[in-house]
Amino acid sequence: MKKIELSRRNLLKWASTSALLTMFPSTLRRFVSVTGLAEASEKEIKYTISKKIPQVCARACECDCAYYVVIGKDSETGIEKALTLEGWQDDPVSRGKYCIKGLAFVDSMYDPDRLLVALKRTNPKKGINEDPGWIVVSTEEALKEIVQKMKKFNKDEIVFCSPGDPYTNRLCRSIGVRRSDQRTECFGTHYYINSLMLTNPPNKYYSSTYTVTHSVWGFDYSNTKYMIWFGFDSFSKCGKAGILNHIAEGKRKGTKIVIFNPIKTPIADGYADEWYPIKPGTDLAVALAMIKFIIDHKLYNEKFLKEYTDAIALVDEKTRKHVGSSDRNWFAWCKTHQRIEPLSKCDDPALEGGPYKFEFEGKQISAKPVLQILKENLKDCTSEWASKISEVPIEVINRIAEEFAKASPYSCIPNLKRDAAGPNYANSWRLMHAINILHCLGGSFDHEGGVLLISDVKVPWLEDIAPPVKPYPPLPKESPDFRHEFPITENIYQKKDFSAPGHYGILGYGLYKTKKIKCVFFRNPYRGLFALVQPQMVEKALENIELVIDWNMYVDDLSYYWCDYILPAPHQFEEAKLDIRQYYPKYPCYVAGSSVQKAPGDCIGWGKLAVKIGLALAPEYWTIDGSGNPEKVIPTNTGDYALKKQGIANTVQEFINSKGGIWINKRFYKNWSTIKEIGYGRPQGRIRMYIDEFVDVAHEPLPIWSPRWTEPEGEYRFSLVVTRAPWTMHSDPNFINNPILKSLSAKNYIDCVWINPQVAKEMGISEGDWIVLETNPKYMTELPRPVKAQVHISNRVARKDCVLVFHGLGHRSPKLRIAKNFGYRDGDLIPQKDPNIVKKHDPTGMGWVEDVYVKIKKGGK
């Protein structure tokens, strides 16, 4: 394809994709001639419904709702286009509902700012005031140049920034390079704790589907009797149809919902029975006090603890490890026989007491049961203690603990995503650990009305359908996100699950400080630079990196200012997919979606892209016989394999044609059954409450109280609380680049910083005033970038020590006409993480996105 040079003036006038499409075939020009829905609202266009295509909203949120995309035909031109959505009643998650984000995805197919061509930089990277000198090249040509440049780098000089999907996994493993997922601020902590306690990957149900916690569970909102939300009710939850319809059903049946959150959201208005404006970052104290109360009053489910957990397992007082191997053959103390016996064969195991003394493998051992150690660890974690820390009343903590225990196993504590109260502070891993223990005490794991576990369905990895012909090459010993310095997570990543999340917030520090990486490949169509913390450090690092590539639907800030190549990505509705209902896995279920239309322009799908790079750089791993012959490329349709193995259909398309794209086995939920198949010590699997691996890295094996790693100091007294609007998804331009959704954001003050009315009065701040938020320089010593924004004064910020900001704004790329210069960047306030500091607070490397204190200063416009 002929290269076409674009002047700076023409590039900045890139107000419509049509300007670039004059050099493409008429079929592509025809695609963009259709008016987008946002523009169509201003004039009358008549459509006739022509068909409805099944789809799965696999990238909008954790729900992955299934619905139909409604296609209409323009009565004047005969051109077909997607118009809206129609609910899919058979889907057990969405139940025929969908949200505004799903509708926005429809419109985004026709966004005039959408990238449909590959671009190549011709000018050096000198910052945001310089012309990148972009020229249009064919995607094939760009890819050839990228591959040739990648060949000159060593393996330890390349990093892929991507989720752990089947294609990225195989690509990185085959060429022997590291992968760092910088889009895991929502679920990284959850994933690692779940892996250590329960899911124990790989297991028979762990799937390649990209999920919220990379685990195998959801919550039975519809049938639970009692729910506790530690910040779970973010503003973004207010728009999630796949969650709300189940919560609404549960409320109709009498579910009690208790919320701890310093912010009062509309979902709290509509669903909460009780709401407490907890002090930020103190949720762990309340959870520990609840555990102590339940143990002290023996309100726990003894049968579950003895048969499905390690509560009865003995721990050597000297080594502080389970007596026995790390994942099976643990021992309990039999009270009847006064000796140690294997857990599964112990007649009368002791839950408490000790130390018990015995000889094991030629050594004299003194040991106590896990539950006894937990009880002793929490002796000082009284409700009085927790109340002083959290500012939740003593009687409230005691009563809620008792009510939760008595409602169990029909109780749960949803803990998906990064929300305002507790899930992403430095102690978030301890909070997640404590939440899991509360589920264990109540027997809520793997039980209807509690925590649901997936069973009998799986979407495989590429390795399942095309095993490598020889072992993969070793990965570089060092990772740019410092994962290699965290033995627990490195072990999971290297030996159990290559899809494990990267160390959130440390990649930017690694790129900036070590300067070892020379090639960064971003798989970035739905979050971009602003999913990162302190993006200014990432920006500075990328200026000096030789080769930076972004695969994207838009020319966003990262692409425009710091990339050398931008490859055009298809829209999610331009790809077929197969999904399992991981959000609501009560019944084994597969649901499929068809491509709404062929990807326009020169777009290339990620799977196809991975195959091309793999064949060029490691052909033996991408051909069935190791020959490198492109005609013998490995099969990559994991959906076909999954359906065929289940005996449902031979292909995804056949599944859609013959069964309407959904298969569901509405059987009775088999309580406490899946644990035995996926837990530690299979086939009689159990949940580990006591984590031996934490002992190895000088962290406590059971959750204990730890304060936030930062403290308020002088003017830096406002705890930064981060949330998202119901109609946005991280920093995805699909939403804010939509004029209707941008208008909705502006009308609802989403581009403002929210403060408490009393704070506003004390500081003399009025509605709409401009302010500056600045992070304590003690914790952001390099490249500080304060946030300037207008103020919205709201009682929803219930505490005087909090300030609320919204995630997903702050795009500056001139290629986003609507989103450009709208709002601030919340990531500018969140420090990059020095791994030496992280290790002191968090062995998973995932916490503290909201562990930040800022000061508020008037002025700044």
C-alpha positions in Angstrom: 0.0 0.0 0.0 1.2 3.5 -0.8 2.3 5.6 2.1 0.4 8.8 2.6 2.0 11.6 4.5 -0.1 13.8 6.8 0.9 17.3 7.6 0.6 18.4 11.2 -2.2 20.7 10.1 -4.1 17.9 8.4 -3.5 15.5 11.3 -4.8 18.0 13.8 -7.8 18.6 11.6 -8.5 14.9 11.7 -12.1 15.6 12.8 -13.5 12.7 10.9 -12.1 9.4 9.8 -13.6 10.2 6.4 -10.6 12.5 5.7 -8.4 9.4 5.6 -10.8 7.1 3.9 -10.7 8.7 0.5 -7.7 6.5 -0.3 -9.5 3.3 0.7 -11.9 1.2 -1.3 -15.6 2.3 -1.6 -16.7 -0.4 0.9 -14.8 1.3 3.7 -16.0 4.8 2.7 -19.5 3.3 2.8 -18.9 2.1 6.4 -18.2 5.6 7.8 -20.9 7.3 5.8 -23.5 6.2 8.3 -24.2 8.8 10.9 -23.4 7.8 14.5 -26.3 7.6 17.0 -25.1 10.6 18.9 -25.4 12.7 15.7 -28.5 10.9 14.5 -30.3 12.2 17.5 -30.2 15.7 15.9 -32.0 14.7 12.7 -34.5 12.2 11.6 -33.2 9.0 10.0 -35.6 6.1 9.4 -34.5 2.5 9.8 -36.2 -0.8 9.3 -35.1 -3.6 11.7 -33.4 -6.2 9.5 -31.9 -8.6 12.1 -30.7 -9.2 15.6 -27.3 -10.6 16.3 -26.3 -12.3 19.6 -23.3 -10.7 21.4 -21.6 -10.8 24.8 -20.4 -7.6 26.5 -17.1 -9.2 27.3 -15.2 -6.0 27.9 -17.6 -3.6 29.6 -17.4 -4.9 33.1 -17.3 -8.1 35.1 -20.9 -9.0 34.3 -20.3 -9.9 30.6 -24.0 -9.6 29.9 -25.4 -11.3 26.8 -27.9 -9.5 24.6 -28.8 -8.9 20.9 -27.4 -6.1 18.8 -30.3 -4.8 16.8 -29.4 -4.1 13.1 -31.4 -1.6 11.1 -31.5 -0.7 7.4 -31.5 2.9 6.3 -34.7 3.3 4.2 -32.9 5.8 1.8 -29.5 4.2 1.3 -30.1 0.6 2.2 -27.0 0.6 4.4 -27.3 -1.5 7.6 -26.0 -0.4 10.9 -26.2 -1.4 14.6 -28.9 0.7 16.3 -29.4 -0.5 19.8 -29.5 -3.5 22.1 -32.2 -5.9 23.0 -32.1 -8.0 26.2 -31.5 -11.7 26.1 -33.9 -13.2 28.6 -32.2 -16.7 28.7 -28.9 -15.3 29.9 -28.7 -16.1 33.6 -26.5 -13.1 34.2 -28.2 -10.2 32.4 -31.8 -11.7 32.4 -32.7 -9.5 29.5 -31.2 -6.3 30.9 -28.3 -4.2 29.7 -26.7 -0.9 30.8 -25.7 2.4 29.2 -22.2 1.1 28.7 -23.5 -1.6 26.4 -25.4 1.0 24.4 -22.3 3.1 24.2 -20.4 0.2 22.6 -23.0 0.2 19.8 -22.4 3.8 19.1 -18.6 3.5 19.3 -18.5 1.4 16.2 -19.3 4.5 14.3 -17.2 7.0 16.2 -15.6 9.3 13.6 -12.4 9.4 15.7 -12.0 5.7 15.5 -8.6 4.5 14.2 -9.0 2.4 11.0 -5.4 2.6 9.7 -1.9 1.9 10.9 0.3 4.9 11.7 4.0 5.2 11.9 6.0 8.0 13.6 8.5 9.9 11.5 9.7 12.5 14.1 11.6 11.9 17.3 9.7 11.8 20.6 10.3 15.1 22.3 7.3 15.6 24.4 3.7 16.7 23.9 4.5 20.0 22.1 6.2 18.3 19.2 4.7 17.0 15.9 5.0 13.1 15.8 5.0 13.3 12.0 2.6 10.4 11.6 2.2 8.8 8.2 -0.3 6.1 7.2 1.1 2.7 6.3 -0.6 -0.6 5.8 -1.0 -2.8 8.9 0.9 -5.6 7.2 3.8 -3.2 6.4 3.9 -1.8 9.9 3.9 -5.3 11.4 6.8 -6.4 9.3 8.8 -3.4 10.4 7.9 -4.0 14.0 9.0 -7.6 13.9 12.3 -6.7 12.2 13.0 -4.2 15.0 12.0 -6.6 17.7 14.5 -9.1 16.4 17.4 -6.9 17.4 16.4 -6.7 21.1 17.3 -9.2 23.7 14.5 -11.0 25.5 15.0 -9.1 28.7 14.6 -5.8 26.7 11.0 -6.5 25.7 7.8 -6.3 27.7 4.2 -6.9 26.6 1.7 -4.8 28.5 -1.4 -6.9 28.2 -3.9 -9.0 30.1 -3.2 -12.7 30.4 -5.3 -13.8 27.5 -4.6 -17.1 25.6 -2.9 -15.3 22.7 -0.7 -13.0 24.7 0.3 -15.9 27.0 1.4 -18.1 24.1 3.2 -15.2 22.4 5.2 -14.1 25.4 6.0 -17.6 26.4 7.1 -18.7 22.9 9.4 -15.8 22.4 10.5 -15.8 26.0 9.6 -12.3 27.1 7.9 -10.9 30.2 4.2 -9.8 30.3 3.0 -7.2 32.7 -0.7 -6.5 33.1 -1.1 -2.9 34.0 -4.9 -3.1 33.9 -5.3 -5.0 37.1 -6.0 -2.3 39.7 -9.4 -3.8 40.2 -8.6 -7.4 41.0 -5.0 -8.1 41.5 -5.1 -8.5 45.3 -8.2 -10.7 45.0 -6.6 -13.0 42.4 -3.4 -13.7 44.4 -5.2 -14.3 47.7 -7.8 -16.5 46.0 -5.0 -18.5 44.3 -3.3 -19.1 47.6 -6.4 -20.0 49.5 -8.8 -21.7 47.1 -8.5 -21.8 43.4 -5.0 -23.4 43.4 -4.5 -23.0 39.6 -4.3 -24.7 37.3 -7.5 -26.6 38.0 -10.2 -28.2 35.9 -12.4 -25.1 35.7 -9.9 -22.3 35.6 -10.7 -20.6 32.3 -9.0 -18.4 29.8 -12.0 -16.0 29.9 -10.8 -12.6 31.2 -12.4 -12.2 34.5 -12.6 -9.8 37.4 -10.7 -11.8 39.9 -9.1 -14.4 37.7 -10.7 -16.8 40.0 -13.7 -19.1 39.7 -16.5 -17.6 41.6 -19.4 -15.2 41.7 -22.0 -14.2 44.3 -25.5 -15.5 44.7 -27.0 -12.0 45.1 -30.5 -13.3 44.3 -30.7 -15.9 47.1 -28.4 -14.6 49.8 -30.0 -13.5 53.1 -27.2 -11.2 54.2 -24.6 -9.1 52.4 -21.8 -6.9 53.7 -20.3 -4.4 51.3 -16.9 -3.0 52.1 -17.0 -0.2 49.5 -18.5 -2.5 46.9 -21.2 0.1 46.0 -19.1 2.4 43.9 -20.8 4.8 41.5 -19.9 2.5 38.7 -22.0 -0.3 40.2 -25.1 1.9 39.8 -25.1 1.0 36.1 -24.3 -2.7 36.1 -27.4 -4.5 34.9 -25.9 -7.9 35.5 -25.4 -7.1 39.1 -28.4 -4.9 39.9 -31.1 -7.3 38.6 -29.8 -10.0 41.0 -29.5 -7.6 43.9 -33.0 -6.3 43.2 -34.4 -9.9 43.3 -32.5 -10.6 46.5 -34.0 -7.5 48.1 -37.5 -8.6 47.1 -36.8 -11.9 48.9 -35.6 -10.1 52.0 -31.8 -9.8 51.6 -30.3 -7.5 54.2 -27.5 -5.3 52.9 -25.0 -3.5 55.2 -22.6 -1.0 53.6 -19.3 0.4 54.9 -18.3 3.3 52.7 -17.1 6.9 53.2 -19.2 7.7 50.1 -22.9 7.4 49.9 -23.9 6.3 46.4 -27.3 6.0 44.8 -27.1 2.3 45.1 -26.8 2.7 48.8 -29.9 4.9 48.7 -31.9 2.3 46.9 -30.7 -1.0 48.4 -28.9 -0.5 51.7 -30.6 -1.5 55.0 -27.7 0.1 56.9 -24.9 2.4 55.7 -21.9 3.5 57.8 -19.4 6.2 56.6 -16.3 4.2 57.7 -12.9 5.8 57.9 -11.1 5.1 54.7 -8.6 2.2 54.8 -9.9 0.7 58.1 -12.3 -1.9 56.8 -9.8 -4.6 57.8 -10.2 -3.6 61.5 -14.0 -4.2 61.3 -13.5 -7.5 59.5 -11.0 -8.8 62.1 -13.3 -7.8 64.9 -16.1 -9.7 63.2 -13.9 -12.8 63.0 -13.0 -12.5 66.6 -16.6 -12.1 67.7 -17.7 -15.2 65.6 -14.9 -17.4 67.0 -15.4 -16.2 70.6 -19.1 -16.9 70.5 -18.7 -20.2 68.5 -21.0 -18.9 65.8 -19.0 -20.7 63.1 -20.0 -23.6 60.9 -18.1 -26.4 62.5 -18.9 -29.0 59.9 -17.6 -26.8 57.1 -14.4 -25.8 59.0 -13.6 -29.4 59.8 -14.4 -30.9 56.4 -13.6 -28.2 53.9 -10.9 -26.0 55.4 -7.5 -26.2 57.1 -9.0 -24.9 60.4 -8.2 -28.2 62.0 -4.7 -28.5 60.4 -1.8 -28.4 62.8 0.9 -25.7 62.4 4.4 -26.3 63.8 5.2 -23.6 66.3 8.9 -23.6 65.3 8.7 -23.6 61.5 5.3 -21.8 61.5 4.3 -24.1 58.6 1.5 -26.7 58.2 2.6 -30.1 59.5 2.8 -32.1 56.3 3.4 -31.0 52.7 2.4 -27.6 51.4 -0.7 -28.7 49.5 -1.8 -32.0 50.9 -1.3 -34.6 53.6 -1.8 -32.2 56.4 -2.5 -33.5 59.9 -5.0 -32.8 62.7 -5.0 -33.7 66.4 -7.5 -36.4 67.1 -9.0 -35.7 70.6 -10.3 -39.3 70.9 -7.0 -41.1 70.0 -4.7 -38.4 71.3 -2.5 -38.5 68.2 -2.0 -36.8 64.8 -4.1 -38.2 61.9 -4.5 -37.1 58.3 -7.2 -34.4 58.0 -9.6 -36.5 55.9 -9.3 -39.5 58.2 -9.3 -37.9 61.6 -12.2 -39.1 63.7 -12.4 -36.3 66.2 -10.2 -33.3 65.1 -9.5 -30.5 67.5 -10.4 -27.0 66.3 -8.9 -25.3 69.3 -6.5 -26.0 72.1 -2.8 -27.1 72.1 0.0 -26.9 71.8 -0.1 -30.6 71.0 3.2 -32.4 71.2 4.2 -35.4 69.1 6.9 -36.9 66.9 6.7 -36.5 63.2 9.3 -37.6 60.6 11.9 -38.1 63.4 11.4 -34.7 65.0 9.6 -33.6 68.1 6.9 -31.2 67.2 4.8 -28.7 69.2 1.8 -27.6 67.1 -1.6 -25.9 67.3 -4.7 -26.0 65.0 -5.1 -23.1 62.6 -8.3 -21.9 64.2 -6.5 -21.7 67.6 -3.7 -19.6 66.1 -6.2 -17.3 64.5 -8.0 -16.9 67.8 -4.8 -16.0 69.6 -3.7 -13.6 66.9 -7.0 -11.7 67.2 -7.1 -11.6 71.0 -6.8 -7.8 71.0 -9.0 -7.2 68.0 -12.1 -6.4 69.9 -15.0 -4.4 68.7 -14.0 -1.6 71.0 -10.6 -1.6 69.3 -12.0 -1.7 65.8 -14.5 1.1 66.6 -11.8 3.5 67.6 -9.9 2.8 64.4 -12.9 2.7 61.9 -15.4 5.0 63.7 -18.1 2.3 63.3 -20.0 1.9 66.6 -19.1 -1.0 68.8 -22.6 -2.4 69.0 -22.9 -2.2 65.2 -19.8 -4.3 64.7 -21.0 -7.0 67.2 -24.6 -7.1 65.9 -23.5 -7.3 62.2 -21.0 -10.1 63.0 -23.8 -12.1 64.8 -26.3 -11.5 62.1 -23.8 -12.4 59.3 -22.9 -15.7 61.1 -26.5 -16.7 61.8 -27.5 -16.0 58.2 -24.6 -18.2 56.9 -24.1 -20.1 54.7 -26.7 -17.8 52.9 -24.4 -14.8 53.3 -21.6 -13.2 51.4 -19.2 -10.2 51.2 -18.9 -9.2 47.5 -15.4 -8.0 46.8 -15.0 -7.4 43.1 -13.3 -4.3 41.7 -11.6 -1.3 43.2 -14.1 0.8 45.1 -14.2 3.6 47.6 -13.8 1.8 51.0 -11.2 -0.9 51.3 -10.2 -3.1 48.4 -7.2 -1.2 47.2 -5.2 0.1 50.1 -1.8 -1.3 51.2 -3.6 -3.7 53.5 -6.1 -4.8 50.9 -4.5 -8.2 50.6 -5.2 -8.7 54.3 -8.7 -7.5 53.9 -9.3 -10.0 51.1 -7.8 -12.7 53.3 -10.1 -11.7 56.2 -13.2 -11.7 53.9 -12.3 -15.2 52.7 -12.0 -16.3 56.3 -15.4 -14.9 57.1 -16.8 -16.9 54.3 -15.0 -20.0 55.7 -16.4 -19.4 59.2 -19.9 -19.2 57.8 -19.5 -22.1 55.3 -20.5 -19.7 52.5 -18.0 -20.9 50.0 -19.4 -23.1 47.3 -22.9 -22.7 48.6 -26.1 -21.3 47.2 -26.9 -17.9 48.7 -23.2 -17.4 49.2 -20.1 -17.7 47.0 -20.7 -19.6 43.8 -18.0 -21.7 42.2 -17.8 -22.6 38.5 -18.3 -26.2 37.6 -18.5 -28.3 34.5 -17.5 -25.6 32.0 -14.3 -24.2 30.8 -12.8 -22.2 27.9 -9.4 -23.7 27.3 -6.0 -22.1 26.8 -4.2 -22.5 23.5 -1.9 -25.0 25.2 -4.9 -27.2 25.8 -5.8 -27.4 22.1 -2.3 -27.2 20.7 0.4 -28.2 23.2 3.9 -26.8 22.4 6.2 -29.1 20.5 8.9 -28.5 23.1 9.3 -26.7 26.4 9.0 -22.9 26.2 12.2 -21.0 26.6 12.9 -19.6 30.1 11.7 -16.1 30.8 14.2 -13.4 31.7 15.2 -13.6 35.4 14.2 -10.0 36.0 10.8 -8.4 35.2 10.3 -4.7 34.6 7.4 -4.7 37.1 9.7 -6.4 39.7 7.6 -9.5 39.9 10.8 -11.5 40.3 11.3 -9.8 43.7 8.0 -11.1 45.0 8.5 -14.9 45.3 4.9 -15.7 46.1 3.4 -14.1 42.9 6.4 -15.0 40.8 5.8 -18.7 41.7 2.2 -18.5 40.7 3.1 -16.7 37.4 6.0 -19.0 36.5 4.6 -22.4 37.7 0.9 -22.2 37.9 -0.7 -19.5 35.9 1.0 -17.3 33.3 -2.1 -15.2 33.1 -1.6 -13.9 36.7 -1.9 -10.1 37.0 1.3 -8.0 36.9 2.4 -5.9 39.8 0.1 -2.9 39.5 1.8 0.5 39.7 5.4 -0.9 39.6 5.9 -1.1 35.8 6.2 2.6 35.4 8.7 2.8 38.2 10.7 0.0 36.5 10.7 1.6 33.1 11.7 4.9 34.5 14.3 3.9 37.0 16.0 0.8 35.5 16.0 2.0 31.8 16.6 -1.7 30.8 13.5 -2.0 28.5 13.9 -1.0 24.9 10.6 -2.3 23.5 7.1 -2.0 25.0 4.1 -3.5 23.2 0.8 -2.2 24.6 -2.4 -4.1 24.0 -4.5 -1.1 24.9 -7.9 -0.7 23.2 -10.0 -0.3 26.3 -8.0 1.5 29.0 -4.9 3.3 27.8 -2.3 5.2 29.7 -4.7 6.4 32.4 -5.2 3.0 33.9 -1.7 3.5 35.2 -0.7 5.3 38.4 1.5 8.4 38.1 1.4 8.3 34.3 3.9 11.1 34.2 6.6 8.7 35.1 5.5 6.3 32.4 5.5 9.2 29.9 9.0 10.2 30.7 10.3 6.7 30.4 8.6 6.1 27.0 10.3 9.2 25.6 13.6 7.2 25.7 12.4 3.7 24.7 13.4 2.8 21.2 10.3 1.0 20.1 6.8 1.5 21.5 3.7 0.0 19.9 0.1 0.4 20.7 -2.8 -1.8 19.4 -5.8 0.4 19.9 -9.2 1.6 18.6 -8.3 5.2 19.1 -5.2 7.5 18.9 -5.2 8.2 22.6 -2.5 10.1 24.5 -0.1 7.1 24.8 -0.4 6.4 21.1 -0.2 10.0 19.9 2.6 11.3 22.0 4.9 8.3 22.8 4.3 5.5 20.3 6.3 4.6 17.3 3.6 2.6 15.7 -0.2 2.4 16.2 -2.0 -0.7 15.0 -5.8 -0.4 14.5 -7.9 -2.8 16.7 -11.3 -4.1 15.8 -14.4 -3.2 17.9 -15.6 -5.9 20.3 -18.8 -6.3 18.2 -16.6 -7.1 15.2 -15.4 -10.4 16.7 -17.2 -13.6 17.6 -16.8 -14.9 21.2 -17.7 -17.7 23.6 -18.1 -17.0 27.3 -18.9 -18.9 30.4 -21.0 -17.1 33.0 -18.2 -16.5 35.5 -20.0 -13.6 37.2 -23.0 -15.8 38.1 -21.8 -19.4 37.8 -24.8 -21.0 39.5 -25.4 -23.2 36.5 -23.0 -24.5 33.9 -23.5 -22.2 30.9 -21.9 -21.2 27.6 -23.1 -18.2 25.7 -21.8 -17.1 22.3 -21.8 -13.9 20.2 -21.5 -13.4 16.5 -19.6 -10.7 14.7 -22.0 -7.8 14.0 -20.0 -6.7 11.0 -16.6 -7.3 9.5 -13.9 -5.1 11.0 -13.5 -2.1 8.7 -10.4 -0.5 7.3 -7.0 -2.1 8.1 -8.0 -3.4 11.6 -6.4 -6.6 12.9 -7.6 -8.7 15.7 -5.3 -9.6 18.6 -5.4 -13.3 18.0 -4.4 -12.8 14.3 -1.7 -10.3 15.4 -0.3 -12.7 17.9 -0.1 -15.5 15.3 1.7 -13.3 12.8 4.3 -12.1 15.4 4.6 -15.7 16.7 5.2 -17.2 13.3 7.9 -14.5 12.6 9.7 -14.8 16.0 9.1 -18.3 17.3 7.5 -20.3 14.4 8.1 -23.7 16.0 5.6 -22.9 18.8 2.9 -21.6 16.4 2.8 -24.6 14.0 1.3 -28.0 14.9 4.5 -29.9 14.0 7.1 -27.3 14.9 8.0 -26.9 11.3 7.4 -23.2 11.1 5.3 -23.8 8.0 2.5 -21.1 8.0 0.2 -23.6 6.4 0.4 -25.7 9.6 -0.4 -22.9 12.0 -1.9 -24.1 15.3 -5.7 -23.9 15.8 -6.7 -20.8 17.8 -10.4 -21.1 18.1 -10.7 -22.1 21.8 -14.5 -21.7 21.6 -14.9 -24.5 19.0 -12.7 -26.8 21.2 -14.7 -26.1 24.3 -18.1 -26.7 22.7 -17.0 -29.8 21.0 -15.5 -31.3 24.1 -18.7 -30.7 25.9 -20.7 -32.4 23.1 -22.7 -29.2 22.5 -21.7 -28.3 19.0 -18.7 -28.6 16.7 -18.2 -24.9 16.2 -19.3 -21.6 17.8 -21.2 -20.7 14.6 -23.0 -24.1 14.7 -23.8 -23.4 18.4 -25.4 -20.1 17.5 -27.3 -21.5 14.5 -28.6 -24.6 16.2 -29.0 -23.6 19.9 -29.4 -19.8 19.6 -26.0 -19.3 21.1 -26.8 -20.3 24.7 -26.5 -23.6 26.6 -27.4 -23.8 30.2 -27.8 -26.7 32.6 -30.3 -25.4 35.2 -29.6 -28.1 37.8 -29.6 -27.8 41.6 -26.5 -26.2 42.8 -24.2 -28.9 44.4 -23.2 -27.3 47.7 -19.7 -27.8 48.9 -18.9 -30.0 45.9 -16.5 -28.0 43.7 -14.2 -27.2 46.6 -13.2 -30.9 46.6 -12.2 -30.7 42.9 -10.2 -27.4 42.9 -9.0 -26.9 46.5 -5.7 -27.8 48.1 -5.2 -31.5 48.7 -7.3 -32.7 45.8 -9.3 -34.9 45.3 -10.6 -34.1 48.8 -9.8 -30.4 48.4 -9.9 -27.8 51.1 -9.5 -24.0 51.5 -6.4 -22.8 53.2 -6.9 -20.1 55.7 -3.3 -20.3 56.9 -0.8 -19.3 54.1 2.6 -20.9 54.5 4.1 -18.8 51.7 3.6 -15.6 53.6 5.9 -16.9 56.3 8.7 -17.3 53.8 8.6 -13.6 53.0 8.3 -12.3 56.6 4.6 -11.6 56.5 2.0 -13.0 58.8 0.3 -16.2 57.5 -3.1 -15.1 58.9 -4.5 -11.6 58.6 -3.5 -9.1 61.3 -4.1 -5.4 61.6 -1.8 -3.1 59.7 -2.4 0.7 59.3 -2.2 2.5 56.0 1.3 3.0 54.7 0.8 6.7 54.6 -0.7 9.0 57.3 -2.3 12.4 57.1 0.3 15.2 57.7 -0.6 18.8 58.1 -2.4 20.1 55.0 -2.1 16.7 53.4 -5.1 15.5 55.4 -7.6 14.4 52.8 -7.8 10.7 51.9 -8.1 10.3 48.1 -11.1 8.2 47.2 -11.4 7.0 43.6 -14.6 5.9 41.8 -16.0 5.8 38.3 -19.2 7.0 36.7 -21.8 4.3 35.8 -21.4 5.0 32.1 -17.6 4.9 31.9 -15.1 2.0 31.9 -11.7 3.0 33.2 -10.3 5.5 30.7 -11.9 3.9 27.6 -12.5 6.6 25.0 -15.5 4.7 23.8 -17.5 6.5 26.5 -16.1 9.9 27.1 -15.6 10.5 23.4 -19.3 10.1 23.0 -21.0 13.6 23.0 -24.1 12.3 24.8 -22.1 10.5 27.6 -19.8 13.5 27.9 -22.8 15.7 28.4 -24.1 13.3 31.0 -20.8 13.4 32.8 -20.7 17.2 32.8 -24.3 17.4 34.1 -23.5 15.1 36.9 -20.2 16.8 37.9 -18.1 13.8 37.0 -15.3 16.1 35.8 -15.3 17.8 39.2 -13.6 17.0 42.5 -16.2 16.3 45.1 -15.8 17.5 48.7 -17.8 17.5 51.9 -20.0 20.6 52.5 -18.4 21.3 55.9 -15.0 21.2 54.4 -16.1 23.7 51.7 -17.5 26.0 54.4 -14.4 25.9 56.5 -12.1 26.5 53.5 -14.4 29.2 52.0 -14.9 27.2 48.8 -18.1 27.6 46.8 -19.7 25.3 44.2 -17.8 25.5 40.9 -14.6 27.1 42.4 -11.3 25.9 40.9 -9.0 24.1 43.3 -5.7 22.2 43.1 -5.2 18.7 44.6 -1.6 17.9 45.4 -0.1 14.7 46.7 2.2 14.8 49.7 5.7 15.4 48.1 7.1 13.0 50.8 5.6 10.2 48.8 5.8 11.6 45.2 9.4 12.8 45.1 9.7 12.8 41.3 7.6 14.3 38.5 4.7 15.6 40.6 1.7 16.8 38.6 -1.1 18.3 40.8 -4.6 18.0 39.6 -6.6 21.2 38.8 -10.4 20.9 38.7 -13.7 22.6 39.7 -15.4 21.6 42.9 -18.7 19.9 43.4 -19.9 20.2 47.0 -21.9 17.1 48.0 -23.2 15.3 51.1 -22.4 12.1 49.3 -18.8 12.7 50.5 -19.9 11.8 54.0 -16.6 12.5 55.7 -14.6 15.6 56.2 -11.3 13.7 55.8 -12.1 12.5 52.2 -12.0 13.9 48.7 -13.6 12.1 45.8 -12.2 11.9 42.3 -13.4 10.1 39.2 -11.4 7.7 37.1 -11.3 7.6 33.4 -11.1 11.2 32.3 -8.2 13.4 31.3 -7.5 12.5 27.7 -5.4 15.1 25.9 -4.9 13.5 22.5 -5.9 15.8 19.6 -7.4 12.7 17.9 -10.2 12.6 20.5 -12.4 15.6 19.6 -15.0 15.0 22.3 -12.9 13.6 25.1 -10.0 15.9 24.6 -9.3 18.2 27.6 -12.3 17.0 29.5 -11.5 16.5 33.2 -8.4 15.6 35.1 -6.3 12.5 35.5 -6.7 10.8 38.9 -3.6 8.8 38.2 -1.5 11.9 38.4 -2.0 11.9 42.2 -1.1 8.3 42.9 2.6 7.6 43.4 4.6 5.0 41.6 5.7 2.2 43.9 9.2 1.5 44.9 9.3 -2.3 45.2 11.5 -2.0 48.3 8.7 -0.2 50.0 6.0 -2.4 48.6 7.5 -5.5 49.9 7.3 -4.2 53.5 3.5 -3.7 53.1 2.2 -6.1 50.5 3.7 -9.4 49.4 1.4 -9.5 46.4 2.6 -6.1 45.1 -0.9 -5.0 44.2 -2.2 -2.5 46.8 -2.3 1.2 47.7 -3.9 2.9 44.7 -6.1 4.8 47.1 -3.5 4.9 50.0 -2.9 8.6 49.2 -3.4 11.8 51.2 -3.7 15.1 49.3 -4.1 18.7 50.2 -6.8 21.1 48.8 -5.7 24.5 47.6 -8.1 27.2 46.3 -7.5 28.6 42.8 -5.6 27.1 40.0 -7.7 27.8 36.9 
